[in-house]
Amino acid sequence: MLFSSLIFIFCFLPAFLALYFIVPGKFKNAVLLFFSLIFYAFGEPVYVLLMIYSITVNFLLGRAMEKYPEKKKGTFVFTVIINLFILGFFKYYGFVIENINTLFHLQIPVRKIALPIGISFYTFQTLSYIIDLYRGRIKLQKNPVDFAAYITMFPQLIAGPIVRYSDVEEELKNRIVSFEDFGAGCELFLVGLASKVVLANGIGELFDAVKAAGENVTVLFAWMGAVSYTFQIYFDFCGYSLMAIGLGRMMGFHFAKNFDHPYISSSVTEFWRRWHISLGTWFREYVYIPLGGNRCKVIKHIRNIIIVWLLTGLWHGASWNFVIWGAYYGILLLTEKYVISRIKIFKPIGHIITMFLVIIGWVIFSSDTIGQIGVSLSAMFGNASLGLCDAATLYQLKTYAVLLVLCAFFSLPFAGRITEKLKGRHPLMMSGLMTIMFIYCIALLVTSNYNPFLYFRF
């Protein structure tokens, strides 16, 4: 994260903003497209061509749907198949072949194919455009530059949030950036940067230490690893989302929030209304509701939930741990819907149960193999090779205690409320604190090792 992050902050972003605000409004999308392609090429020079191909195909077939209404359905189906084939090939080719080899005792050679960064995110954005165009919910985009700018928009290109075309349709054509919006965008960007660099990277070191220990852990150390990853993935992904939303705001786009303090939830259902909101919205709009949602017989509703959550798991990666993770949440949600909903649970108790289940979910999610899931859970529930606790575990706990408390505090709404009050009463002081926070983040970036965002690989 060192070299690329500093280049982005001190070279790429200032150059982009300077040119973006100099050019007339009709050229802003062209500037955005040009810099977005450079941004993507910095990490994936070869796969820029794949993204351009995807943009071209979806733009032309979208126009064909409008030009030839008698062939609209066939063109729509063909376009969806192309998008899913591209995503499926690059993301699941190796996974499918490896499982075929295992199942049928074959030796089909598997060629390692690098996963294009952000392919899941930009493919879902192109699909949102095609599906909504077919449904008649949006107007055809006739300008190829504007369409390409929507797909490649660098703030959220790599790891979301998933921005549906309908959310930015009007702002693609006409947007105004006020000083207030620009200032709010800068603030969101800095908060997101601090969430990633200070909290996610810091607590991630504890998780790395637990993972490196393998089976040689105590029960307490195993739980510390699970809790540290719970905080790491939240501040990592939420931090990126805040930076993306902030950068969008600086350019005149108003992206919807992607997280709403999910760790205050008192049910798993509530947790998924607050976590990765853009992904949940996408699956609800384009998979769950078309399947029938909950307005159908119980057996079909169960089917719909299972399908959505198996797809959600697979969306995150071509690995059985993600499939298990998706099935895990599908079962939990169905249990809440048809069993737990009949029982009145005291809200604090519901919160404790929910966080316990969420932490277990992150253990499944973070494991590389099914065997590792078993080892981690076994250690957490008493079968740890080094017993309940030892001196090394207590040392690690003391080392990371302050950071764990800070992570817990900043995952709650109180931090935001306190910040808003201070900003209203002492704006100069808050500006000073934001400046100090920015300097501290840069200092950490200069001295830290490469540490990319976790969701880059999805």
Secondary structure as UniProt FT lines:
FT   HELIX           2..7
FT   HELIX           8..12
FT   HELIX           13..22
FT   HELIX           25..27
FT   HELIX           28..43
FT   TURN            45..47
FT   HELIX           48..67
FT   HELIX           69..71
FT   HELIX           72..104
FT   TURN            117..118
FT   HELIX           119..135
FT   HELIX           144..152
FT   HELIX           154..157
FT   TURN            158..159
FT   HELIX           165..173
FT   HELIX           179..194
FT   HELIX           195..200
FT   HELIX           201..213
FT   TURN            214..215
FT   HELIX           219..251
FT   HELIX           262..264
FT   HELIX           268..274
FT   HELIX           277..283
FT   HELIX           284..288
FT   HELIX           289..291
FT   TURN            292..294
FT   HELIX           298..316
FT   HELIX           320..338
FT   HELIX           340..342
FT   HELIX           347..366
FT   HELIX           370..380
FT   TURN            381..382
FT   TURN            385..386
FT   HELIX           391..410
FT   HELIX           413..425
FT   HELIX           427..447
FT   HELIX           454..457
//
